[in-house]
Amino acid sequence: MIEKVFPNVDWEKMWEATLETLYMTGMSVILTFFLGLALGILLFLTSKGNIWENKAAYTITNAAVNIFRSIPFIILIVLLIPFTKVLIGTIRGANAALPALIIGAAPFYARMVEIALREVNKGVIEAAKAMGSKTSTIIMKVLLPESMPALISGITVTAIALVGYTAMAGVIGAGGLGNLAFLDGFQRSRTDVTLAATIMILVLVFIIQLVGDYFTNKIDKR
């Protein structure tokens, strides 16, 4: 049955491409989480009325986030080719896609982190400050725990966006399902290969959403 619907699909290559997509997505989600979290916390703390209020620092960070968040991903990959070549030593393969994936997604997640932190009750923050808590204590014991459901929900959305980014990166040689769909599917007019790769990407997206929703609901006690 499957052979009749997908006569041109090499399932071994499909599995290898799926593992490459999982690798690119997993690595970039982990690094995006930490970089985006740091940028989001910096945006929040340096904004007006907060602990490290600093107009210049906020303006510079805010501008950098807006610029990298606004550049279309496929253009960002091309712009970062010289940087990727210096950093990784090649512009092809799954590892070469990681700088663009992380630089493209981290500002997106940073903005979500900033929004999540703004939702934290200011009274709780003021109470912690009144007790003499250090900034690091306020971050670790007030801001992050109070905003954790929104942070997990945000990284789930970012992870799904990253799956889409890996597909675009595949078109210029990063490997993965996007590469397989483009080279073996589109360029060789094998619609069933493109369809099978698309189904695999959809399955990954559904799994990420289910896992993200599970942990968000488990942590959210409201």
C-alpha positions in Angstrom: 0.0 0.0 0.0 2.7 2.5 1.0 4.8 1.5 -2.0 1.9 2.3 -4.3 1.2 5.7 -2.7 4.9 6.7 -2.4 6.7 4.7 -5.2 9.8 6.9 -5.4 10.5 7.3 -1.7 13.7 5.8 -0.4 12.6 5.3 3.2 16.2 4.9 4.4 17.1 8.3 3.0 13.9 9.7 4.5 14.8 8.4 7.9 18.4 9.9 7.6 16.9 13.2 6.6 14.5 13.1 9.5 17.4 12.5 11.9 19.2 15.5 10.4 16.2 17.7 10.8 15.8 16.5 14.4 19.5 17.3 15.0 19.4 20.8 13.6 16.1 21.5 15.4 17.2 20.1 18.8 20.6 21.8 18.8 19.2 25.1 17.7 16.3 25.0 20.2 18.7 24.4 23.1 21.1 27.2 22.1 18.2 29.6 21.1 16.7 29.0 24.5 19.7 30.2 26.5 20.7 33.0 24.1 17.1 34.2 23.8 16.6 34.0 27.5 19.6 36.1 28.2 18.6 38.7 25.6 15.0 38.8 26.9 16.1 39.2 30.5 18.5 42.0 29.4 15.7 43.7 27.5 13.4 43.5 30.6 15.9 44.6 33.2 17.2 47.6 31.2 13.7 48.9 30.2 12.1 51.9 31.9 11.2 51.4 35.6 13.2 48.2 36.0 16.2 47.2 38.1 18.9 48.0 35.5 17.0 50.8 33.8 19.4 52.1 31.0 18.0 53.8 27.9 21.2 53.3 25.8 21.5 49.6 26.6 17.8 49.0 26.0 17.8 50.9 22.7 20.8 49.0 21.4 19.5 45.5 22.4 16.1 46.3 21.3 17.4 47.5 17.8 19.5 44.3 17.4 16.5 42.1 18.3 14.2 44.0 15.9 16.8 43.9 13.0 17.6 40.2 13.2 13.9 39.3 13.9 12.9 41.2 10.7 15.3 39.7 8.2 13.7 36.9 6.2 15.4 33.6 7.2 16.5 32.6 3.7 18.2 36.0 3.2 19.8 35.7 6.7 21.4 32.4 5.7 23.0 34.0 2.6 24.2 37.1 4.6 25.8 34.8 7.2 27.7 32.6 4.8 31.1 34.3 5.4 30.5 34.1 9.2 29.5 30.5 8.9 32.5 29.6 6.8 34.8 31.1 9.4 33.0 29.6 12.4 32.3 26.1 11.0 34.8 25.8 8.1 32.1 24.9 5.6 28.7 26.3 4.4 27.2 22.8 3.7 25.7 20.3 6.1 23.6 20.3 9.3 26.3 22.0 11.4 26.7 24.9 8.9 23.0 25.6 9.3 23.2 26.1 13.1 24.6 29.7 13.2 21.8 31.0 11.0 19.1 29.0 12.8 20.2 30.3 16.2 20.8 33.9 15.1 17.4 33.9 13.3 15.4 32.4 16.2 17.0 33.8 19.3 15.7 37.4 18.8 12.3 36.0 18.1 12.4 34.1 21.4 14.0 37.0 23.3 10.9 39.2 22.5 8.7 36.4 23.9 10.8 36.3 27.0 10.5 40.0 27.5 6.7 39.9 27.1 6.5 37.0 29.6 8.6 38.8 32.2 6.4 41.9 31.8 3.5 39.8 32.9 5.0 39.0 36.2 3.3 40.8 39.1 5.3 43.9 39.9 4.3 43.6 43.6 6.2 40.3 43.9 9.3 41.9 42.4 9.0 44.9 44.7 8.5 42.6 47.7 11.7 40.7 46.8 13.6 44.0 46.4 12.3 45.2 49.8 13.7 42.1 51.4 17.1 43.0 50.0 17.3 40.3 47.4 20.1 40.5 44.8 19.2 40.9 41.1 20.4 37.4 40.5 18.1 36.1 43.2 15.1 38.0 41.8 15.8 36.6 38.3 16.2 33.0 39.5 13.6 32.9 42.3 11.0 35.3 41.1 11.1 36.2 37.4 11.9 32.8 35.9 9.6 30.7 38.1 6.7 33.1 37.7 7.0 33.3 34.0 7.9 29.6 33.3 4.6 28.6 31.6 4.9 31.4 29.2 8.6 30.7 28.6 7.9 27.1 27.8 5.0 28.0 25.5 7.3 30.5 23.8 10.1 28.0 23.2 7.5 25.6 21.8 6.4 28.2 19.2 10.0 28.9 18.5 10.9 25.2 18.0 8.0 24.9 15.5 9.3 27.9 13.6 12.8 26.3 13.7 11.5 23.2 12.0 10.3 25.4 9.2 13.7 27.2 9.1 15.5 23.8 8.8 13.4 23.1 5.7 14.5 26.4 4.2 18.1 25.7 5.1 17.9 22.4 3.4 17.3 24.1 0.1 20.8 25.5 0.2 22.5 22.3 1.2 22.0 22.0 5.0 20.5 18.5 4.6 17.4 17.3 6.3 13.8 16.9 5.1 13.8 20.2 3.3 16.9 19.2 1.3 15.4 15.9 0.4 12.0 17.4 -0.6 13.8 19.9 -2.8 16.5 17.7 -4.5 14.7 14.4 -4.7 11.2 15.7 -4.8 10.9 19.1 -6.6 13.9 19.0 -8.9 13.2 15.4 -10.1 9.4 16.0 -10.3 8.7 13.3 -7.7 5.7 14.6 -6.0 5.4 11.6 -3.7 8.8 12.4 -2.2 7.9 16.0 -1.5 4.6 14.8 0.0 6.3 12.2 2.2 8.8 14.8 3.5 6.0 17.3 4.2 4.1 14.7 6.2 7.3 13.9 8.2 7.7 17.7 9.0 4.1 17.9 10.0 4.5 14.9 12.3 7.5 16.6 14.0 5.5 19.8 14.4 2.6 18.0 16.0 4.9 16.1 18.4 6.7 19.3 19.5 3.4 21.1 20.1 2.0 18.1 22.1 5.2 18.0 24.3 5.2 21.8 24.7 1.5 21.8 25.7 2.1 19.0 28.2 4.9 20.7 30.1 3.1 24.1 29.9 -0.1 22.7 31.5 1.9 20.7 34.0 3.8 23.8 35.3 0.9 26.3 35.0 -0.9 26.1 38.4 -3.3 29.0 37.7 
